[in-house]
Amino acid sequence: MIKNIILIIIGVIPITYLLKFTFDKDKIEKEPLSLLFKLFMSGVLSAAVVIFISFLLKSVININNNFYNSFIEIALIEEVCKFICIYIITWKNKEFDYKFDAIVYCIFASLGFAFVENLIYSFNYGIMFALLRAVVSIPGHAFFATYMGYYLGIAKMHYTNKTRKKGIIYLIYSLLIPILLHGIYDYCLIGENDLLYVIFILYVISLYILSFKTINTSSNCDMPLKTK
């Protein structure tokens, strides 16, 4: 019982920090807590959907290949499920009126997903694994979400200003870039290769630096979606 409580606390601390950090960076107009809670819970729901789809996929397609496992079975399915939830909840929502809002939405939903995923892995593999995920995997989901939100905000801006062709391009970017980033992350992690492990460490450090820089810059340069 005590061990389970410790495992939950280990996972909750980085999630709480990242949620607060993101919320505080939304300087111009705070998003309603009810909307953010809905997004977080949509991430929780998407985790359940991913588990179901993955189980279904494995029963039909049995491919034991690191590239397939990383980019298709993990990255593609997870990011698409998160993206669909975020799109349905926010795209036509009147609260989505600033560019930075998209980053907030995507991070909140992704951390809901990370919360469930972290509990599953931590309960199965123990405290040391939970600690590792707290500094690597949970922030990783937030970092992938940062770029989903970055491009989603640009896409929404183009749609709002009637330049939809450009909007479609950035909407595609908002899905493809997180899939690519997530796929590289998992490919290096599950490759069971010393060189890939070194690349993984450097990659995670780079994600930390670039993602926080993107969040800070986007927050400081936030603007209304309507520019005309």
The 8 nearest C-alpha neighbors of each residue, nearest first, counted from 0:
[[1, 3, 2, 4, 5, 6, 7, 122],
 [2, 0, 4, 3, 5, 6, 7, 8],
 [3, 1, 5, 0, 4, 6, 126, 125],
 [2, 4, 6, 0, 5, 1, 7, 122],
 [3, 5, 1, 7, 6, 2, 8, 0],
 [6, 4, 8, 2, 3, 7, 9, 1],
 [5, 7, 3, 9, 4, 8, 126, 2],
 [8, 6, 4, 10, 5, 9, 11, 3],
 [7, 9, 11, 5, 10, 6, 12, 4],
 [10, 8, 6, 7, 11, 12, 5, 130],
 [9, 11, 7, 8, 12, 133, 13, 6],
 [10, 12, 8, 14, 9, 13, 15, 7],
 [11, 13, 15, 14, 10, 9, 8, 16],
 [14, 12, 16, 15, 11, 17, 133, 10],
 [15, 13, 11, 17, 16, 12, 18, 110],
 [16, 14, 18, 12, 13, 17, 11, 19],
 [15, 17, 13, 19, 14, 18, 20, 12],
 [18, 16, 20, 14, 19, 15, 21, 13],
 [17, 19, 15, 21, 20, 16, 14, 22],
 [20, 18, 22, 16, 21, 17, 23, 15],
 [19, 21, 17, 23, 18, 22, 16, 24],
 [20, 22, 24, 18, 19, 23, 17, 103],
 [21, 23, 19, 25, 24, 20, 18, 103],
 [24, 22, 20, 25, 21, 19, 26, 29],
 [23, 25, 21, 26, 22, 218, 20, 215],
 [26, 24, 23, 22, 29, 27, 218, 28],
 [27, 25, 24, 28, 23, 29, 218, 219],
 [28, 26, 25, 29, 221, 97, 222, 218],
 [27, 29, 26, 30, 25, 97, 100, 96],
 [30, 28, 25, 31, 27, 26, 22, 23],
 [29, 31, 32, 28, 94, 35, 34, 100],
 [32, 30, 33, 34, 35, 29, 94, 36],
 [31, 33, 35, 34, 36, 30, 37, 29],
 [32, 34, 36, 31, 35, 37, 30, 38],
 [35, 33, 37, 31, 32, 36, 38, 30],
 [36, 34, 32, 38, 37, 33, 39, 31],
 [35, 37, 39, 33, 38, 34, 32, 40],
 [36, 38, 34, 40, 35, 39, 41, 33],
 [39, 37, 108, 41, 35, 36, 40, 107],
 [38, 40, 108, 111, 36, 107, 42, 41],
 [41, 39, 43, 37, 42, 38, 111, 36],
 [42, 40, 38, 44, 43, 39, 45, 37],
 [43, 41, 112, 111, 108, 45, 39, 40],
 [42, 44, 112, 111, 40, 46, 41, 45],
 [45, 43, 41, 47, 46, 42, 40, 48],
 [44, 46, 48, 42, 47, 43, 80, 41],
 [47, 45, 49, 112, 43, 44, 48, 50],
 [46, 48, 50, 44, 45, 49, 51, 43],
 [47, 49, 45, 51, 46, 50, 52, 44],
 [50, 48, 46, 52, 51, 47, 53, 45],
 [49, 51, 47, 53, 48, 52, 54, 46],
 [50, 52, 48, 54, 49, 53, 55, 47],
 [53, 51, 55, 49, 54, 50, 56, 48],
 [54, 52, 56, 50, 55, 51, 49, 57],
 [55, 53, 51, 57, 52, 56, 50, 58],
 [54, 56, 52, 58, 53, 57, 51, 59],
 [57, 55, 53, 59, 58, 54, 60, 52],
 [58, 56, 60, 54, 59, 61, 55, 53],
 [57, 59, 55, 56, 60, 54, 61, 53],
 [58, 60, 56, 57, 61, 55, 54, 62],
 [61, 59, 57, 56, 58, 62, 55, 63],
 [60, 62, 57, 59, 63, 58, 56, 64],
 [63, 61, 64, 60, 67, 68, 57, 65],
 [64, 62, 61, 65, 68, 67, 66, 60],
 [63, 65, 67, 66, 62, 68, 69, 61],
 [66, 64, 68, 67, 69, 186, 190, 63],
 [65, 67, 69, 68, 64, 70, 186, 71],
 [68, 66, 71, 64, 65, 69, 70, 72],
 [67, 69, 72, 65, 66, 71, 70, 64],
 [70, 68, 182, 186, 185, 66, 73, 67],
 [69, 71, 182, 74, 67, 75, 66, 68],
 [72, 70, 75, 67, 73, 74, 68, 69],
 [73, 71, 68, 76, 69, 70, 67, 74],
 [72, 74, 69, 71, 76, 75, 77, 70],
 [75, 73, 70, 182, 178, 181, 77, 76],
 [76, 74, 71, 78, 178, 77, 73, 70],
 [75, 77, 79, 74, 73, 78, 72, 80],
 [78, 76, 80, 74, 79, 75, 73, 49],
 [77, 79, 81, 80, 75, 76, 74, 82],
 [80, 78, 82, 76, 81, 77, 75, 83],
 [81, 79, 83, 77, 82, 78, 45, 76],
 [82, 80, 78, 84, 79, 83, 45, 42],
 [81, 83, 79, 85, 80, 84, 78, 86],
 [84, 82, 86, 80, 85, 81, 87, 79],
 [85, 83, 81, 87, 82, 86, 41, 88],
 [84, 86, 82, 88, 83, 87, 89, 81],
 [85, 87, 90, 83, 89, 84, 88, 82],
 [86, 88, 84, 85, 89, 83, 90, 91],
 [89, 87, 85, 86, 84, 90, 92, 38],
 [90, 88, 92, 86, 91, 87, 85, 95],
 [89, 91, 86, 92, 87, 88, 95, 85],
 [92, 90, 89, 93, 95, 88, 87, 86],
 [91, 93, 89, 94, 95, 90, 88, 96],
 [94, 92, 95, 91, 96, 89, 90, 97],
 [95, 93, 92, 96, 30, 89, 31, 97],
 [96, 94, 93, 92, 97, 100, 89, 90],
 [95, 97, 224, 94, 223, 93, 98, 100],
 [98, 96, 223, 224, 100, 99, 222, 95],
 [97, 99, 152, 100, 224, 222, 221, 223],
 [100, 98, 101, 102, 97, 221, 218, 217],
 [99, 101, 103, 98, 97, 102, 95, 104],
 [102, 100, 148, 152, 104, 99, 103, 151],
 [101, 103, 148, 105, 145, 99, 104, 100],
 [102, 104, 100, 106, 101, 105, 21, 107],
 [105, 103, 101, 107, 102, 106, 100, 108],
 [104, 106, 144, 102, 108, 148, 107, 103],
 [107, 105, 109, 144, 141, 103, 108, 104],
 [106, 108, 39, 110, 104, 105, 109, 38],
 [109, 107, 39, 42, 38, 111, 105, 110],
 [110, 108, 112, 106, 111, 107, 42, 140],
 [109, 111, 113, 112, 107, 108, 114, 106],
 [112, 110, 42, 39, 43, 108, 114, 109],
 [111, 113, 42, 43, 109, 110, 46, 114],
 [114, 112, 110, 116, 111, 115, 117, 137],
 [113, 115, 111, 117, 112, 116, 110, 118],
 [116, 114, 118, 117, 113, 112, 43, 119],
 [117, 115, 113, 119, 118, 114, 112, 120],
 [116, 118, 114, 120, 115, 119, 113, 121],
 [117, 119, 121, 115, 116, 120, 122, 114],
 [120, 118, 116, 117, 122, 121, 123, 115],
 [119, 121, 123, 117, 118, 122, 124, 116],
 [122, 120, 129, 118, 125, 124, 123, 119],
 [123, 121, 119, 120, 125, 124, 118, 3],
 [122, 124, 120, 121, 125, 119, 118, 128],
 [125, 123, 121, 122, 128, 120, 126, 129],
 [126, 124, 121, 128, 122, 127, 123, 129],
 [125, 127, 129, 128, 6, 130, 121, 124],
 [128, 126, 130, 129, 125, 131, 124, 121],
 [127, 129, 131, 126, 130, 125, 124, 132],
 [130, 128, 126, 121, 132, 127, 131, 133],
 [131, 129, 133, 127, 128, 132, 126, 9],
 [132, 130, 128, 133, 129, 134, 135, 127],
 [131, 133, 136, 135, 129, 134, 130, 137],
 [132, 134, 130, 131, 137, 135, 10, 13],
 [135, 133, 132, 131, 138, 136, 137, 130],
 [134, 136, 132, 138, 133, 139, 137, 131],
 [137, 135, 132, 139, 138, 133, 140, 134],
 [136, 138, 139, 140, 133, 113, 135, 132],
 [139, 137, 141, 140, 136, 135, 142, 134],
 [138, 140, 136, 142, 137, 141, 135, 143],
 [139, 141, 143, 142, 137, 138, 109, 144],
 [142, 140, 144, 138, 106, 139, 143, 145],
 [141, 143, 145, 139, 144, 140, 210, 138],
 [144, 142, 177, 140, 145, 141, 146, 139],
 [145, 143, 147, 141, 105, 106, 142, 146],
 [146, 144, 142, 148, 143, 102, 147, 149],
 [147, 145, 149, 148, 144, 143, 150, 177],
 [146, 148, 173, 144, 145, 149, 150, 177],
 [147, 149, 102, 101, 151, 145, 146, 105],
 [150, 148, 146, 152, 151, 147, 102, 145],
 [149, 151, 173, 153, 152, 148, 169, 147],
 [152, 150, 148, 154, 173, 153, 149, 170],
 [151, 153, 98, 101, 155, 150, 154, 149],
 [154, 152, 156, 150, 151, 155, 157, 169],
 [155, 153, 166, 169, 151, 157, 170, 152],
 [154, 156, 158, 152, 157, 153, 159, 151],
 [157, 155, 224, 153, 159, 154, 158, 152],
 [156, 158, 166, 162, 160, 154, 159, 155],
 [159, 157, 163, 155, 161, 160, 156, 166],
 [160, 158, 156, 157, 161, 155, 225, 224],
 [159, 161, 157, 158, 162, 225, 156, 227],
 [160, 162, 158, 163, 159, 157, 156, 166],
 [163, 161, 157, 160, 158, 164, 165, 166],
 [162, 164, 166, 158, 165, 161, 157, 167],
 [165, 163, 167, 166, 162, 168, 157, 158],
 [166, 164, 168, 163, 167, 162, 157, 169],
 [165, 167, 154, 163, 157, 169, 164, 168],
 [166, 168, 170, 164, 165, 169, 163, 171],
 [169, 167, 165, 171, 166, 170, 172, 164],
 [170, 168, 172, 154, 166, 171, 167, 150],
 [169, 171, 167, 173, 154, 172, 168, 151],
 [170, 172, 168, 169, 173, 174, 175, 167],
 [173, 171, 169, 175, 174, 170, 176, 150],
 [174, 172, 147, 150, 170, 151, 171, 175],
 [173, 175, 172, 171, 176, 177, 147, 178],
 [174, 176, 172, 178, 177, 173, 171, 179],
 [175, 177, 179, 178, 172, 174, 173, 180],
 [178, 176, 143, 180, 179, 175, 181, 174],
 [179, 177, 175, 181, 74, 176, 75, 180],
 [178, 180, 182, 176, 177, 181, 175, 183],
 [181, 179, 177, 183, 182, 178, 176, 184],
 [182, 180, 184, 178, 74, 179, 183, 177],
 [181, 183, 70, 69, 179, 74, 185, 184],
 [184, 182, 186, 180, 181, 185, 187, 179],
 [183, 185, 181, 182, 187, 186, 180, 188],
 [186, 184, 188, 69, 182, 187, 183, 189],
 [185, 187, 183, 69, 188, 189, 184, 190],
 [188, 186, 195, 190, 199, 185, 184, 189],
 [187, 189, 185, 186, 190, 184, 199, 196],
 [190, 188, 186, 191, 187, 185, 65, 69],
 [189, 191, 187, 192, 188, 186, 195, 65],
 [192, 190, 189, 193, 188, 195, 196, 187],
 [191, 193, 195, 190, 194, 196, 187, 189],
 [194, 192, 196, 195, 197, 191, 190, 198],
 [195, 193, 197, 196, 192, 198, 199, 187],
 [194, 196, 198, 187, 192, 197, 193, 199],
 [197, 195, 199, 193, 198, 194, 187, 192],
 [198, 196, 194, 200, 199, 195, 201, 193],
 [197, 199, 195, 201, 196, 200, 202, 194],
 [198, 200, 196, 202, 197, 187, 201, 195],
 [201, 199, 197, 203, 202, 198, 204, 196],
 [202, 200, 198, 204, 199, 203, 205, 197],
 [201, 203, 199, 205, 200, 204, 198, 206],
 [202, 204, 206, 200, 205, 201, 199, 207],
 [205, 203, 207, 201, 206, 202, 200, 208],
 [206, 204, 202, 208, 203, 207, 209, 201],
 [207, 205, 203, 209, 204, 208, 210, 202],
 [208, 206, 204, 205, 210, 209, 211, 203],
 [207, 209, 205, 206, 211, 210, 212, 204],
 [208, 210, 212, 206, 211, 207, 205, 213],
 [211, 209, 213, 212, 207, 206, 142, 208],
 [210, 212, 214, 213, 208, 209, 215, 207],
 [211, 213, 209, 215, 210, 214, 216, 208],
 [214, 212, 210, 216, 211, 215, 217, 209],
 [213, 215, 211, 217, 212, 216, 218, 210],
 [216, 214, 218, 212, 213, 217, 211, 219],
 [215, 217, 219, 213, 218, 214, 212, 220],
 [218, 216, 220, 214, 219, 215, 221, 213],
 [217, 219, 215, 221, 216, 220, 24, 214],
 [218, 220, 216, 217, 221, 215, 26, 24],
 [221, 219, 217, 218, 216, 222, 99, 215],
 [220, 222, 218, 99, 219, 217, 98, 97],
 [223, 221, 97, 98, 224, 220, 99, 226],
 [224, 222, 97, 225, 96, 98, 226, 221],
 [223, 225, 156, 97, 96, 98, 226, 222],
 [224, 226, 223, 227, 159, 160, 156, 96],
 [225, 227, 224, 223, 160, 156, 222, 159],
 [226, 225, 160, 224, 159, 161, 223, 156]]
